[in-house]
Amino acid sequence: MLIASGVSTGIILITLLICYHFMLLHWKDVVILSTVTLSAAVVSMGIHYIMTRPLEKAIHAITQETTRISEGYFEGIVPNTGPAEFQRLAGQFNHMSGKLKESFGKLRSAETSRKELVANVSHDLRTPMASILAFVEALEDDVIQDKATFERYLRTIRLETGRLDALIQELFKLSQLDAGGTEFEPEPYHVDQLLVDGLQSLAFQLEDKQLQVTVDLPDYLPPVTIMPQEMKRVLANILGNAIRHSPAGGSITIKVEQLATPYLKLLIQDQGQGIEEKDADKIFDRFYRSDPSRTRVSGGAGLGLAIAKSIVQLHGGTIGMDSRAGQGEGNGSTFWFTIPVDS
């Protein structure tokens, strides 16, 4: 802009000087007019410089941040300097930079989760596969002679195969939910029937640990709009965790509350060790175990709560956890989720 202004001013000066020459003016008049013209040109260039300097700074700042963004750095902010138009441009640029930072952060998080998923799946598949392979090789080599040991090996193979099948089914279900492959076809259903079915499916585990279940229901509960089989899976996953972490001979409390909104809230409280606050936000992440030392046998594959969260969100509800870890033995954790009432 300054170059263009200088060129145009120079052309005007040359034109004026030529005109002064052909106007047959006295030399003194020519000097005066030329001096005034040159002074006006200098003042004009100075004004142009002062006015274009903020524009130059603003363009330079945006150019710098554009270069930094192209190199993967999204922390910079373009200052709101210069004319109003450039300030608006800087604001839009900063907004765009923030969105790019957020998007790339999600991409990095997704890539990290993908790597963790592959690593965890590999580990959880490799362990039972190695066990199955070892027992099958032992049976093939006829190293087992007595019938009791032979049957024990077969039971172990069957158990490990069942675990593999359960893990594969959970992975398939989770991928189906993530991809939106589950058709949402809710129907009216009663919560008391949901609880009865859920407790009956876990009756063996409850009896094995001699756990007492207390159910607290209001006198009247409206029917809910759910996919019964999917919501039974949610209840089974949460109750399964409660059974796993409750001490033998303890108790589990199931409570249902009617909220002011058209939702019911189901709460399942156990008497386990509870979950530390640092783990509360991660407990619903796939393959996450609050205690890394837990084996697959005692801690599960770490997919149950992730599946439960996806199903609850599919129904438009929310899911969460309140823990009393560190407040004494037996305080445990309370998992809760909401489901919509039939309108």
N, C-alpha and C positions, 0 to 999 in steps of 0.2 A: 504493500500500500504506500509506503514511504517512497519507494522507487517510482511508482506510477505518479505520485504527487510531484516528485522532483522533476520528472520528465515533462509533465504538463506545465509546470511552472517555468521550466527552461524554455519551452516552446513559446510561451506567452511573452517572456522577457525578450527573446530574440525578435519576435514579431513587433513588440513595442519599440525596440531600439531601431529597427528598420523603418518603422513609421516615423519615429522622431527624426531620422536622417532625411527622409523625403519631405518632411514638413517644412524644411528650410528654416529651422529655428536657430536662434543664436546658440553658440556653444555653451554659454552659461545656462540657458534654459534646458538644453539637452542634458547637461550634468545634473541639474536639479531634478528633472523628471526621471532620469535614470536612477539617481540615488533613492528617490521616493519609491520607484518601482522595485528596486533591489531590496529595500528595507521591508516593503510589503511582502515580497517573496520570502525573505528570511523569517518574518513573523508567521506567515502562512505555514512554512515548513515546520517551525517550532510548534505551532498549534496541532498540526497533523501528527507530529511525533508524540506530543503529550497525550493526544486522544487515542493513538494506536498502540501506545505502550501497554496499557492494561489488556488490550485484545491480544497482543503478542504473548504476554505472560499467561493469560488464560489458555490460549492455544498450546503454548509450550507445556503447561501443566497437564492438559488433557493428553497431549502426545506422550509425555513421560509415563503417565498411568496406563495408557494403551500398551506401551512397550512392556511395562511390568506385568500387565495382565496376560500378554502373549507368552510371558515366561512362567506363568502359573502363580503369580503373586497377586492376591486379591485384598490385601490389607490396606492399601493406600486409599486416600480420599482426596478428590480434587477440591481445592478451596473455592468458595463462592465469591469470586472477585470479578471485576470487570462490569460491563453493562448488564442490564437486567436479562437480556437474551442469553448472554453467556452464563449468567448465574443459574438460569433455568436449565441450560445445557449441562452445567456441572452437576446440578441436582439429579437430572435424569441419568447422567453417567454414573454417579455414585450409587443410585438405585440399581442400575444394571450390574454394576460391580458386585453389589451385595447379593443380588440374585444368582450371579455366576458363582460366587463363593459358596452360597448355600447349595447350589446344584452340584458343584464339584465335591463339596463335603459329603453329600448324600452318595455320590458315586464312589468316593473312597470308602465310606462306611459300608456300602453294599459289597464292594470288592473284598473288604476285610471279612465281612460276614460270610461271603461265598467261600473264601479260603478256610475259615473256621468250620463252615459246614462240611466241606470236603474232608477236612482233617478229622472231624468228629465222626462223620459217617464211616470213613475208612477204619477208624479205630474200633467203632462199635460193631462193624461187620467183620473185621479181621479176627477179633478175639473169639467169637463163637465158631467162626469157620475153622480156625486153627484147632479148636477143641474137637469139633466134629471130625476133622481130618485125622487127628491123632487116634481117636477111638475107632474110626472105621479101619484105619491101617492095622490097629491091634486086632480087630476082629478078623480082618482078611488074612493076617499072618498066623492065625490059629494059636496065638499065645494065651488065649483065655480058654481054660479047660472046664472050670466048674460053671454050672448053670447060673448060680446066684450072681457071680461077677459078670457073666455074659448079659444077664437081664439088666444089671445095674448100668452097664455100658450103653445098652439100648435106650434105657430111660434117660440117660444123660444126653444122648444124641437127639432123642425126641424133644427134650427140654430146650436144648440149644437151637434146634430147628424151629421150635415154637417162638423163641425169642427173635430169631432172624425174621420170621414171618411177621411178628408184631411190629418190629422196627420198620420193615418195608411197607407195611400197611399204614403206619403213622406218617412215613415220608410221603407216600402217595396221597394221603389225605391232606397233608399240609400243602403240598404242591398244588393240589386241586383247589384248595381254598385260596391260595395266593394268586392263582391264575383266573379266579372267578368261575371255575368250572362247576361249582355246586349251585344247582338251581334252587332259588329261594321260594319254597312252596309251603308257607306256614299254614297251620290249622288250629282251631280252638282245642285247648288241652287243659287238664286240671293239674295243678301243682302237686296235690297230694298223691295223685297217681304217678306223677313223675318221680317223687321221692320214694314211693313204694317200689317201683321198678328198679330205681338206682340202688336201693339198699338190698333188694333181693339178689341183684347181680353180684354183689360183693359180700354176700352172707358168709361164704366160706372164709374169706380173709378176716372178717370181723370175729367170727367164732375162733379162728386160729389164734388170734391175739387177745381173745376174751375182752373185746371192747364193748362198752355200753354206749348206745346211741340215744340221745335225747333230742326229740323233735318238738319245736315250739311253733305252733301255727295259730294265726288269728281265728276267731270263730267263723268268719266268712272270708273266703278268698275268691275273687272273680277268676274266670278262666283266662288263660294267657294264649297269645298267638305265637306258636313256635313250630319248628320242625321237631317232633318228639324224639326221633332217633338221634339227631344231632345234639339236642340239648341233654339227652341221656348220656351222651359221650362226654359232654362238659362236666356233668355231675359226677360221672364215674372217674374222670381224670382228677378232679379236685378231691373227691372222697378217697381215691386211691393214694394220693399224697398224704392225706390226713391219717389214713390207716398206717402207712409206711413209717411215719414219723412219730406216731403216738406210742407211748410205752405200753407194754403188755398190761392188761387189766385196767387201762385208763378209760377215758370217755371222749366221745365226739358229740358236739352240739350242733344241730341244724336248726336254723331259725329263718322264718319268712316274715318280711315286713312289707306293708303296703305303703308306697311313697305317695307324695302329693301329686307327682307327675303320673301319667298312665303307665307305671312300671311297678313290678314287684321286685324286691331285693331278697336274694337268698344268701345266707351267711353260713359257712361251715367252719367251726372252730375246733382245733385239735389241742392236745396237751403235750406237744413236742417241745423241742428246744427253742423254737422260734427262728426267725430269719433276721439276720443283721440288717441294719438300716442301709448299709452300703450295697446290699444285694437286692433291696426292695424293687429298684427300678429295672433290674435285669432278670428278675425271676420268671418273667413271661417270654424271655428270649429263647429261641430254639437252641437246644443242646446245652443250655446253661444249667450248671449245678452249683448251688451255693456252697457246697462242700466238695472241692475237687477230689478229695480222697475217697468219696463214695464210689463204690463199684456199680456196674450196670445192674447187678442183682438188687442192691439195696437202694440205689438212687434212680433207677429208670434211665431211659435214653435221653431225657431232657426235652421231649417234644410234647408231652401231654398238656402243659399249661399254655404253650404256644398255640396248639390246636384249639384249646378252650377259648383263648382270647379271640382267635379268628372267627370262631362260630358265634360267640356272643356279639362281636361287632357286626357280623352278618345280620343278626337280628335287630341291630340298632341299639344294643345295650352297651353297658360298660362293665369292666371287670377290674378288680383290685385286690390288695392284700394289706392287712394291718397286723403287725407283729409286736409281741412283747418280749423280744429277745433281750436277755440281760436283766430281766425283772424277776428272775427266780424260776426254778424248775417247774414245769407243767403249765406255764402261761400260754405257750404255744403261739400259733398264728391263726388268723381269721381270714379266710378267702371269701370274697363275695362277688356276685354278679347280678345284673338286672336283666329282666325280660319283660317284653311289652304285654300289657293287659289287652284282652280281646275287646275291641270297641263295638 
